[in-house]
Amino acid sequence: MPILTNERDAPDRVLARAAQQDPWIMYLVVRQDSPVSADELFAAAAQATMRCDEAYRPSEAWAEAFAAWSERSFRKVCLRAKAAAWAKLDAYDAGRGGAGGRDVVRALPPRLRSQCGALLRNLQVYSPDPASLPPPPAAAPGPAGPAMTFAFNPAVAMSTGKAVAQISHAVLMCARSAWADDPRYAPAFAAWRAADYPVRFAPPGAWAPLRADADGVVVRDAGLTEVDPGTETVLATPPGYRVGA
């Protein structure tokens, strides 16, 4: 099986999505005062996205919204919340992603942009200076069991908030892909879910060999912000795939 792309990112569907006046959006909200590294933030975003998808997509309250979003949009927007706004998000259904012992990302079930409400409407886009983020903890151990591995395309410049959205896109693509049902990976996917969605990040030099020969999925961006339509931004390999083997 070749590396998988998303049929939603085919040129005709990208144009249709760009033309929507009131798109369905999954909002990702980052806690602004959290001193976490970019890698910790990306891992928290993946965890929050999966927790949101698996908790709320099957529910009666959100099933139709997830179906409409999955079919017509799949769009994600990354926002930031100061302490007061973050506390108000306690009242929202959301998947939560943690780092440093506390929640730092919340992924909200999809909603129409016109129905996002005053709280979300007043939050600003999350786009910090990468230099302001601390480095990953030097002694942080990697996941012990199967983990999903991500690789960013080093040729593509993205803001941190854009990268958060791309990780959210990639983790769902991979979790919903044919790889999840492949007998080689199905047990690892089950272990990955049981372990609360651990992730790893490949070094920049891994992008080319993984893109050429890995089992996995690659995100082709719709080009609504920052990059051109069809730009490949991030790749995800299934839990259990041995990167560099």
C-alpha positions as CSV (number, residue, x, y, z in Angstrom):
1,M,0.0,0.0,0.0
2,P,1.5,3.4,-1.0
3,I,1.6,6.3,1.5
4,L,-1.9,7.7,1.8
5,T,-3.1,11.2,1.1
6,N,-6.5,12.6,1.9
7,E,-9.2,12.6,-0.7
8,R,-10.6,15.8,0.9
9,D,-7.4,17.5,-0.4
10,A,-8.1,16.8,-4.0
11,P,-8.0,20.1,-6.0
12,D,-11.7,20.2,-6.7
13,R,-12.6,19.6,-3.1
14,V,-10.1,22.2,-1.9
15,L,-11.7,24.8,-4.1
16,A,-15.1,23.9,-2.8
17,R,-13.9,24.2,0.8
18,A,-12.3,27.6,0.1
19,A,-15.5,28.9,-1.3
20,Q,-17.6,28.1,1.8
21,Q,-18.9,31.1,3.5
22,D,-19.7,29.4,6.8
23,P,-17.3,26.4,7.1
24,W,-17.3,23.7,9.7
25,I,-14.3,24.1,12.0
26,M,-12.7,22.1,14.8
27,Y,-11.2,24.7,17.1
28,L,-7.9,23.9,18.9
29,V,-7.3,26.2,21.9
30,V,-3.8,26.5,23.4
31,R,-3.3,27.7,27.0
32,Q,-1.3,30.8,26.5
33,D,0.6,30.8,29.8
34,S,2.0,27.2,29.4
35,P,5.8,27.0,29.3
36,V,6.0,24.0,27.1
37,S,8.2,23.2,24.1
38,A,6.9,22.9,20.5
39,D,7.2,19.1,20.6
40,E,5.2,18.9,23.9
41,L,2.6,21.2,22.4
42,F,2.3,19.1,19.3
43,A,2.0,15.9,21.3
44,A,-0.7,17.6,23.4
45,A,-2.6,18.7,20.3
46,A,-2.5,15.1,18.9
47,Q,-3.8,13.7,22.2
48,A,-6.5,16.4,22.5
49,T,-7.7,15.8,19.0
50,M,-8.0,12.0,19.4
51,R,-9.7,12.3,22.8
52,C,-12.2,14.7,21.2
53,D,-12.8,12.5,18.2
54,E,-13.2,9.3,20.0
55,A,-15.3,10.8,22.9
56,Y,-17.7,13.0,20.9
57,R,-17.9,11.7,17.3
58,P,-20.0,8.7,18.4
59,S,-22.3,10.8,20.7
60,E,-25.8,11.7,19.7
61,A,-25.1,15.4,20.5
62,W,-22.2,15.7,18.1
63,A,-22.5,12.9,15.5
64,E,-24.1,15.1,12.8
65,A,-21.6,17.9,13.3
66,F,-18.6,15.5,13.0
67,A,-20.2,13.9,9.9
68,A,-20.7,17.3,8.2
69,W,-17.3,18.5,9.2
70,S,-15.6,15.3,8.0
71,E,-17.3,15.4,4.6
72,R,-17.4,19.2,3.9
73,S,-14.5,20.8,5.6
74,F,-12.1,19.0,8.0
75,R,-10.8,22.5,8.8
76,K,-9.0,23.2,12.0
77,V,-8.2,26.6,13.6
78,C,-5.7,27.1,16.4
79,L,-6.5,29.8,19.0
80,R,-4.9,30.9,22.2
81,A,-6.6,31.6,25.6
82,K,-5.4,33.5,28.6
83,A,-6.3,32.3,32.1
84,A,-9.7,33.8,32.3
85,A,-10.9,32.5,28.9
86,W,-9.2,29.1,29.5
87,A,-11.3,28.7,32.7
88,K,-14.5,29.5,30.8
89,L,-13.7,26.6,28.4
90,D,-14.4,24.2,31.3
91,A,-18.0,24.5,30.3
92,Y,-17.3,23.3,26.8
93,D,-17.2,19.7,25.5
94,A,-13.6,19.2,24.6
95,G,-10.8,16.7,24.3
96,R,-7.9,17.7,26.5
97,G,-4.2,17.3,25.8
98,G,-1.6,17.6,28.5
99,A,2.1,18.5,29.0
100,G,4.0,19.3,32.2
101,G,1.3,17.9,34.4
102,R,-1.6,20.1,33.2
103,D,-3.9,20.6,30.2
104,V,-2.4,22.8,27.6
105,V,-4.6,22.1,24.5
106,R,-8.3,21.6,24.1
107,A,-9.9,20.3,20.9
108,L,-13.5,21.2,20.6
109,P,-16.0,19.2,18.5
110,P,-16.7,20.8,15.1
111,R,-19.2,23.7,14.7
112,L,-20.1,26.1,12.0
113,R,-18.0,29.3,12.2
114,S,-21.2,31.3,12.6
115,Q,-22.1,29.3,15.7
116,C,-18.7,29.4,17.5
117,G,-20.0,31.8,20.1
118,A,-18.6,34.9,21.7
119,L,-15.9,33.2,23.7
120,L,-14.2,31.6,20.7
121,R,-14.9,34.5,18.4
122,N,-12.9,36.8,20.7
123,L,-9.9,34.5,21.0
124,Q,-6.9,35.4,18.9
125,V,-5.0,33.0,16.6
126,Y,-2.2,31.2,18.3
127,S,1.0,32.2,16.6
128,P,4.0,32.6,19.0
129,D,7.5,33.4,18.0
130,P,9.2,29.9,17.9
131,A,12.2,31.3,19.7
132,S,9.9,32.1,22.7
133,L,9.1,28.4,23.2
134,P,11.5,26.4,25.5
135,P,13.4,23.5,24.2
136,P,12.2,19.9,24.9
137,P,13.2,18.6,28.3
138,A,16.7,17.0,27.8
139,A,15.9,13.9,29.9
140,A,12.3,13.4,28.7
141,P,11.9,9.6,28.0
142,G,10.2,8.6,24.8
143,P,7.1,6.5,24.7
144,A,7.7,2.9,25.9
145,G,5.2,1.3,23.6
146,P,3.8,1.8,20.0
147,A,3.7,5.5,19.1
148,M,2.6,7.4,16.1
149,T,5.6,9.1,14.5
150,F,5.3,12.5,12.8
151,A,7.8,14.2,10.4
152,F,7.5,17.8,9.3
153,N,8.4,18.8,5.7
154,P,11.6,20.9,6.4
155,A,11.1,22.8,3.1
156,V,7.8,24.3,4.4
157,A,7.8,27.3,6.8
158,M,4.8,27.3,9.1
159,S,3.8,29.2,12.3
160,T,3.5,27.2,15.4
161,G,-0.2,27.5,15.4
162,K,-0.4,26.3,11.8
163,A,1.8,23.3,12.7
164,V,-0.5,22.4,15.6
165,A,-3.4,22.3,13.2
166,Q,-1.4,20.1,10.8
167,I,-0.6,17.6,13.6
168,S,-4.3,17.5,14.4
169,H,-5.1,16.8,10.8
170,A,-2.4,14.1,10.5
171,V,-3.3,12.2,13.6
172,L,-6.9,11.9,12.6
173,M,-6.0,11.0,9.0
174,C,-3.7,8.2,10.2
175,A,-6.1,7.0,12.9
176,R,-9.0,6.8,10.4
177,S,-6.9,5.4,7.5
178,A,-6.7,1.9,6.1
179,W,-3.5,1.4,8.1
180,A,-5.6,1.1,11.3
181,D,-7.3,-2.0,9.9
182,D,-4.1,-3.5,8.4
183,P,-3.3,-6.7,10.3
184,R,0.3,-5.6,10.6
185,Y,-0.7,-2.5,12.5
186,A,-4.1,-3.1,14.1
187,P,-2.7,-4.5,17.4
188,A,-0.3,-1.5,17.6
189,F,-3.2,0.9,17.0
190,A,-5.1,-0.7,19.8
191,A,-2.1,-0.4,22.2
192,W,-1.6,3.2,21.1
193,R,-5.2,4.0,22.0
194,A,-4.9,2.2,25.3
195,A,-1.7,4.2,26.1
196,D,-3.5,7.6,25.4
197,Y,-2.1,8.3,22.0
198,P,1.7,8.7,22.5
199,V,3.7,10.3,19.7
200,R,7.3,10.7,18.5
201,F,8.9,13.2,16.2
202,A,11.3,12.3,13.5
203,P,14.3,14.7,12.8
204,P,14.1,17.0,9.7
205,G,16.4,14.7,7.7
206,A,13.9,11.8,8.0
207,W,11.2,13.5,5.8
208,A,12.6,12.5,2.4
209,P,13.2,8.8,3.1
210,L,9.9,8.5,4.9
211,R,8.0,10.3,2.1
212,A,9.6,8.0,-0.4
213,D,9.1,4.7,1.3
214,A,7.2,4.7,4.6
215,D,3.8,3.3,5.5
216,G,1.7,6.2,6.6
217,V,-0.2,9.3,5.5
218,V,0.8,12.7,4.4
219,V,-1.2,16.0,4.8
220,R,-1.6,18.1,1.7
221,D,-2.7,21.5,2.9
222,A,-5.8,23.2,1.4
223,G,-3.9,26.4,1.1
224,L,-6.4,28.5,3.1
225,T,-3.6,30.0,5.2
226,E,0.2,30.4,5.1
227,V,1.0,27.8,2.4
228,D,0.0,27.1,-1.2
229,P,-2.8,24.6,-1.9
230,G,-1.5,21.1,-2.2
231,T,1.6,21.8,-0.1
232,E,2.7,18.6,1.8
233,T,3.3,19.7,5.4
234,V,3.5,16.7,7.8
235,L,3.6,12.9,7.5
236,A,2.4,10.4,10.1
237,T,3.4,6.7,10.3
238,P,1.2,4.1,12.0
239,P,2.0,3.0,15.6
240,G,4.3,0.1,15.3
241,Y,6.0,1.2,12.1
242,R,9.8,1.2,12.7
243,V,11.1,4.5,11.5
244,G,14.7,4.1,10.4
245,A,14.5,0.4,10.3
